[in-house]
Amino acid sequence: MGRRRFWYGEVLPFMVMAFLQCGQVGLSTLFKAAASDGMSYRVFIVYSYALSGLVLLPFAYLFERKKQLPQFNIKLGARFFLLGLLGFAAQMFGFKGIDYSTPTMASAMSNLTPAFTFGLAILFRMEKVEIRSLSSQVKILGTIVSIAGALVVVLYEGPTVIRSFKQSVLSYQPLNSSHTNWIIGGVLLFADYLVLSLWYVVQAQTIQIFPAELLLVSLYNLCVAIIATPVTLILEANWSAWEITTKMMLYAVLYAGLFGTSFATVLLTWGLHLKGPVYAALFTPLSIVIAAIMGVLFLGESLYLGCVIGAVIISVGFYLCMWGKAKEEPIEDFINRSSESGSAERAPLLQ
């Protein structure tokens, strides 16, 4: 009985969280390969989010149809629209940033999310700051350190640590970016995680009003697809951009729709309910290592010293923020609150 409890309570959550990090980096890697084949990131957002929303909808009906939910009104509809708008903006910045840079940079920059979220929570008076409190001081320090690390990643490329292979598995030529593209990609990813942090704040408020995680995520995904469709139709004047012409494009869309923004959310929500958001967040820096390995093996990319140094600095800031938050209130409160906030703490699904 004790072994079974240990397996379910410790080993299985560890395996699931590590698997999710691999899955999210895999999504970034597949998108980078699909983009190199000519796939538009706007079209990718439309297809993947529409597919994910439609996949999750029947599961939401099956598991959450008996829940007592508030009546759908204009105010609630506006919240869903705002979530969709923020999510679409974040994905626009994120995918274009990956297109300009690398999945490794995206994984490194993703650790800015706790720092940005902390700052926005203060701005919206969802978080109180006691300057004399050690936990608040550590969180402020973590925020500053994270932003400093991001600046290192964006502004300093440095010498090559690991050189790319002559041929990659998913592409015939290495996808290394110029220094200018590297900076542009870093700025776009910076904007991505800033907008995403604002999305976290709005989602955390929405889940309190609409406590049905599956239905909320499904409707959110459909809202993103609905918002993205007319924007893409306007910006993509060439109808050939909507065509899926290679297997890699098809694989990327199916992977994103069936796993990246649907199945992964279910697994992460399960992990949040079982272990709490602090435990889940501790696995985020793992994605940097996974992205670096996948980038070299599958995309033929080189790993640069600036990205390594910046990733280490951002990770230190990330753990400082998480330590400060954990010390601020008992871990039991985190676990109890995670069942209320649900997917409000989920990682960026399209990295």
Secondary structure per residue as TSV (DSSP state, phi and psi in degrees):
chain	resnum	aa	ss	phi	psi
A	1	M	-	360.0	-43.8
A	2	G	H	-64.8	-38.8
A	3	R	H	-66.1	-39.5
A	4	R	H	-64.9	-40.9
A	5	R	H	-66.4	-39.6
A	6	F	H	-63.7	-41.5
A	7	W	I	-62.5	-47.4
A	8	Y	I	-73.4	-36.1
A	9	G	I	-88.7	-21.2
A	10	E	I	-124.7	-54.6
A	11	V	I	-68.8	-49.9
A	12	L	H	-61.6	-46.7
A	13	P	H	-59.6	-38.9
A	14	F	H	-60.6	-46.2
A	15	M	H	-64.6	-40.4
A	16	V	H	-66.1	-44.9
A	17	M	H	-63.9	-42.0
A	18	A	H	-65.1	-39.6
A	19	F	H	-63.0	-39.2
A	20	L	H	-65.1	-38.9
A	21	Q	H	-63.6	-41.8
A	22	C	H	-61.8	-41.5
A	23	G	H	-64.3	-41.3
A	24	Q	H	-69.8	-39.4
A	25	V	H	-66.9	-36.4
A	26	G	H	-60.0	-36.9
A	27	L	H	-63.7	-45.2
A	28	S	H	-61.9	-41.0
A	29	T	H	-65.7	-44.1
A	30	L	H	-64.1	-40.8
A	31	F	H	-63.3	-41.9
A	32	K	H	-59.9	-40.6
A	33	A	H	-67.6	-40.7
A	34	A	H	-66.4	-37.6
A	35	A	H	-65.4	-34.5
A	36	S	H	-68.4	-20.9
A	37	D	T	-85.6	-2.0
A	38	G	T	103.9	12.6
A	39	M	-	-78.6	133.7
A	40	S	-	-74.6	134.1
A	41	Y	H	-68.1	-26.9
A	42	R	H	-69.4	-45.0
A	43	V	H	-63.7	-37.8
A	44	F	H	-60.5	-41.9
A	45	I	H	-62.7	-45.7
A	46	V	H	-59.4	-52.0
A	47	Y	H	-64.1	-47.6
A	48	S	H	-69.0	-40.8
A	49	Y	H	-73.7	-36.8
A	50	A	H	-64.0	-44.1
A	51	L	H	-63.0	-44.3
A	52	S	H	-64.0	-43.5
A	53	G	H	-61.7	-42.1
A	54	L	H	-69.7	-33.2
A	55	V	H	-69.3	-41.3
A	56	L	H	-77.3	-25.6
A	57	L	H	-57.0	-49.1
A	58	P	H	-64.2	-33.4
A	59	F	H	-68.0	-37.7
A	60	A	H	-63.2	-42.1
A	61	Y	H	-65.4	-39.5
A	62	L	H	-67.8	-42.9
A	63	F	H	-98.2	-17.4
A	64	E	H	-125.5	13.1
A	65	R	T	-69.7	-21.1
A	66	K	T	-92.9	-2.5
A	67	K	S	-72.7	145.1
A	68	Q	-	-84.7	105.3
A	69	L	-	-112.3	152.6
A	70	P	-	-66.1	155.2
A	71	Q	-	-66.7	135.2
A	72	F	-	-72.1	121.3
A	73	N	-	-132.9	-176.6
A	74	I	H	-63.4	-40.0
A	75	K	H	-63.8	-43.6
A	76	L	H	-68.1	-39.7
A	77	G	H	-61.4	-37.8
A	78	A	H	-64.3	-35.7
A	79	R	H	-63.9	-44.3
A	80	F	H	-63.7	-39.6
A	81	F	H	-64.6	-41.3
A	82	L	H	-64.2	-41.9
A	83	L	H	-60.0	-44.9
A	84	G	H	-63.4	-40.0
A	85	L	H	-66.5	-44.7
A	86	L	H	-65.6	-42.3
A	87	G	H	-62.6	-42.1
A	88	F	H	-63.9	-44.0
A	89	A	H	-62.1	-42.2
A	90	A	H	-62.2	-43.5
A	91	Q	H	-69.2	-34.7
A	92	M	H	-60.6	-49.5
A	93	F	H	-63.1	-43.9
A	94	G	H	-65.5	-50.2
A	95	F	H	-68.1	-37.6
A	96	K	H	-68.3	-35.2
A	97	G	H	-64.2	-41.1
A	98	I	H	-65.5	-38.1
A	99	D	H	-61.3	-38.2
A	100	Y	H	-79.8	-30.6
A	101	S	S	-117.1	-122.6
A	102	T	-	-144.9	159.2
A	103	P	H	-60.5	-28.1
A	104	T	H	-64.9	-43.9
A	105	M	H	-63.3	-41.1
A	106	A	H	-60.8	-41.8
A	107	S	H	-67.2	-39.0
A	108	A	H	-64.5	-45.5
A	109	M	H	-70.1	-21.9
A	110	S	G	-62.4	-23.2
A	111	N	G	-73.9	-3.2
A	112	L	G	-74.5	-18.0
A	113	T	H	-55.8	-48.0
A	114	P	H	-59.5	-39.4
A	115	A	H	-65.6	-46.4
A	116	F	H	-63.2	-43.2
A	117	T	H	-62.1	-41.3
A	118	F	H	-60.4	-45.7
A	119	G	H	-63.4	-42.7
A	120	L	H	-68.6	-35.9
A	121	A	H	-63.6	-35.5
A	122	I	H	-66.7	-43.7
A	123	L	H	-60.9	-39.8
A	124	F	T	-91.6	11.1
A	125	R	T	59.1	31.9
A	126	M	S	-93.6	-10.2
A	127	E	S	-135.0	131.8
A	128	K	-	-97.8	139.5
A	129	V	-	-115.9	119.4
A	130	E	-	-105.7	107.1
A	131	I	T	-58.0	-33.3
A	132	R	T	-81.0	-9.9
A	133	S	-	-79.6	135.0
A	134	L	H	-62.8	-40.8
A	135	S	H	-62.6	-41.6
A	136	S	H	-66.4	-41.0
A	137	Q	H	-61.7	-40.9
A	138	V	H	-67.1	-40.9
A	139	K	H	-65.2	-40.1
A	140	I	H	-64.3	-43.7
A	141	L	H	-62.1	-42.4
A	142	G	H	-61.2	-38.9
A	143	T	H	-63.8	-45.2
A	144	I	H	-64.3	-43.4
A	145	V	H	-63.4	-42.0
A	146	S	H	-61.9	-45.2
A	147	I	H	-65.5	-38.2
A	148	A	H	-62.6	-41.7
A	149	G	H	-62.8	-38.7
A	150	A	H	-63.5	-39.0
A	151	L	H	-64.4	-35.7
A	152	V	H	-64.4	-44.8
A	153	V	H	-59.9	-43.7
A	154	V	H	-75.6	-42.9
A	155	L	H	-94.4	-18.5
A	156	Y	-	-123.0	111.2
A	157	E	-	-86.0	-48.8
A	158	G	-	77.1	178.7
A	159	P	S	-70.4	163.8
A	160	T	E	-77.4	129.1
A	161	V	E	-89.2	-47.9
A	162	I	E	-127.4	121.6
A	163	R	-	-80.9	150.0
A	164	S	-	-73.4	156.8
A	165	F	-	-73.6	158.8
A	166	K	S	-63.8	-35.3
A	167	Q	S	-130.8	136.9
A	168	S	-	-97.9	168.6
A	169	V	S	-73.3	-39.9
A	170	L	S	-96.6	-7.1
A	171	S	-	-149.5	149.9
A	172	Y	S	-80.1	-18.1
A	173	Q	S	-130.5	146.3
A	174	P	-	-58.5	148.3
A	175	L	-	-106.0	30.9
A	176	N	-	-63.3	140.8
A	177	S	-	-98.3	157.6
A	178	S	-	-71.6	168.1
A	179	H	H	-62.8	-38.0
A	180	T	H	-63.1	-46.1
A	181	N	H	-62.5	-34.8
A	182	W	H	-60.7	-44.3
A	183	I	H	-67.9	-43.8
A	184	I	H	-60.2	-45.0
A	185	G	H	-60.6	-41.1
A	186	G	H	-64.1	-41.4
A	187	V	H	-64.2	-42.3
A	188	L	H	-64.6	-40.1
A	189	L	H	-68.6	-36.0
A	190	F	H	-58.1	-47.0
A	191	A	H	-64.9	-37.0
A	192	D	H	-56.9	-51.3
A	193	Y	H	-77.4	-21.3
A	194	L	H	-69.2	-47.4
A	195	V	H	-65.2	-39.1
A	196	L	H	-63.2	-36.2
A	197	S	H	-65.2	-38.6
A	198	L	H	-64.3	-36.7
A	199	W	H	-62.3	-39.0
A	200	Y	H	-58.6	-43.7
A	201	V	H	-62.7	-45.8
A	202	V	H	-67.2	-39.8
A	203	Q	H	-66.7	-38.4
A	204	A	H	-61.7	-36.0
A	205	Q	H	-72.5	-38.9
A	206	T	H	-68.1	-38.2
A	207	I	H	-67.2	-24.3
A	208	Q	H	-70.0	-33.8
A	209	I	H	-84.8	-34.1
A	210	F	S	-125.8	77.5
A	211	P	-	-79.1	64.7
A	212	A	-	-143.3	93.6
A	213	E	H	-60.0	-48.1
A	214	L	H	-62.4	-46.1
A	215	L	H	-67.4	-38.3
A	216	L	H	-62.2	-47.3
A	217	V	H	-65.4	-39.8
A	218	S	H	-62.6	-48.8
A	219	L	H	-65.3	-37.4
A	220	Y	H	-61.4	-47.0
A	221	N	H	-60.0	-41.6
A	222	L	H	-66.6	-36.4
A	223	C	H	-63.3	-42.0
A	224	V	H	-60.3	-44.0
A	225	A	H	-63.8	-40.6
A	226	I	H	-66.2	-41.6
A	227	I	H	-69.1	-40.1
A	228	A	H	-71.1	-29.4
A	229	T	H	-61.6	-54.8
A	230	P	H	-65.3	-34.9
A	231	V	H	-62.1	-43.7
A	232	T	H	-67.8	-38.8
A	233	L	H	-61.7	-35.3
A	234	I	H	-75.0	-44.5
A	235	L	H	-81.8	-25.6
A	236	E	-	-101.5	84.8
A	237	A	-	-67.9	-27.5
A	238	N	-	-87.7	119.1
A	239	W	G	-67.4	-18.2
A	240	S	G	-67.1	-19.1
A	241	A	G	-65.4	-22.9
A	242	W	G	-83.4	-9.0
A	243	E	-	-81.8	137.4
A	244	I	-	-95.3	101.8
A	245	T	-	-100.0	-14.4
A	246	T	S	-127.5	159.7
A	247	K	H	-63.1	-35.4
A	248	M	H	-63.7	-39.3
A	249	M	H	-60.5	-45.5
A	250	L	H	-63.7	-44.3
A	251	Y	H	-60.5	-42.0
A	252	A	H	-64.2	-44.7
A	253	V	H	-65.4	-45.8
A	254	L	H	-64.4	-42.1
A	255	Y	H	-63.4	-44.5
A	256	A	I	-65.4	-44.0
A	257	G	I	-73.1	-39.2
A	258	L	I	-89.6	-22.2
A	259	F	I	-123.9	-54.7
A	260	G	I	-56.8	-41.4
A	261	T	I	-116.5	14.6
A	262	S	I	-133.3	-76.6
A	263	F	I	-60.9	-38.9
A	264	A	H	-63.0	-36.5
A	265	T	H	-63.8	-40.7
A	266	V	H	-62.8	-45.7
A	267	L	H	-63.9	-42.4
A	268	L	H	-66.5	-40.1
A	269	T	H	-61.6	-41.4
A	270	W	H	-59.9	-44.4
A	271	G	H	-64.5	-38.3
A	272	L	H	-64.5	-41.5
A	273	H	H	-67.2	-35.8
A	274	L	H	-81.9	-44.1
A	275	K	H	-116.2	-14.1
A	276	G	-	92.2	161.3
A	277	P	H	-68.8	-30.5
A	278	V	H	-62.9	-45.1
A	279	Y	H	-60.8	-44.8
A	280	A	H	-65.2	-38.6
A	281	A	H	-68.4	-27.1
A	282	L	T	-63.8	-18.4
A	283	F	T	-88.1	-7.8
A	284	T	T	-58.5	-46.7
A	285	P	T	-61.8	-18.4
A	286	L	H	-59.6	-29.0
A	287	S	H	-64.3	-26.0
A	288	I	H	-64.0	-46.1
A	289	V	H	-64.4	-44.9
A	290	I	H	-62.8	-42.9
A	291	A	H	-64.7	-39.3
A	292	A	H	-63.4	-43.6
A	293	I	H	-65.1	-47.2
A	294	M	H	-64.8	-38.7
A	295	G	H	-62.4	-40.9
A	296	V	H	-71.9	-43.9
A	297	L	H	-74.9	-43.2
A	298	F	H	-104.5	-23.9
A	299	L	S	-111.3	-4.1
A	300	G	-	65.5	33.3
A	301	E	-	-95.3	154.8
A	302	S	-	-94.3	151.5
A	303	L	E	-104.7	126.0
A	304	Y	E	-104.5	152.3
A	305	L	H	-61.5	-38.7
A	306	G	H	-59.7	-39.0
A	307	C	H	-67.8	-38.6
A	308	V	H	-65.9	-49.4
A	309	I	H	-62.4	-46.8
A	310	G	H	-61.9	-39.7
A	311	A	H	-63.8	-39.6
A	312	V	H	-64.4	-44.1
A	313	I	H	-64.1	-44.6
A	314	I	H	-62.2	-39.9
A	315	S	H	-64.2	-38.7
A	316	V	H	-62.2	-45.1
A	317	G	H	-62.4	-38.8
A	318	F	H	-59.5	-48.8
A	319	Y	H	-70.2	-30.5
A	320	L	H	-63.6	-44.3
A	321	C	H	-61.1	-45.2
A	322	M	H	-68.0	-36.9
A	323	W	H	-64.7	-44.4
A	324	G	H	-62.1	-39.6
A	325	K	H	-68.5	-40.0
A	326	A	H	-66.5	-35.9
A	327	K	H	-75.7	-19.1
A	328	E	H	-70.8	-33.0
A	329	E	S	-147.5	156.4
A	330	P	-	-59.8	149.0
A	331	I	H	-61.8	-27.5
A	332	E	H	-62.9	-34.1
A	333	D	H	-66.9	-36.2
A	334	F	H	-61.0	-45.4
A	335	I	H	-66.3	-41.1
A	336	N	H	-66.3	-40.2
A	337	R	H	-71.7	-26.6
A	338	S	H	-65.8	-29.8
A	339	S	H	-71.5	-20.6
A	340	E	H	-89.0	-40.7
A	341	S	H	-82.3	-20.9
A	342	G	G	56.0	-120.0
A	343	S	G	-80.6	8.6
A	344	A	G	-64.7	-19.9
A	345	E	G	-103.3	10.9
A	346	R	-	-71.4	151.6
A	347	A	-	-74.0	165.6
A	348	P	-	-63.9	123.0
A	349	L	T	-81.3	-17.2
A	350	L	T	-114.6	60.8
A	351	Q	-	-100.2	360.0
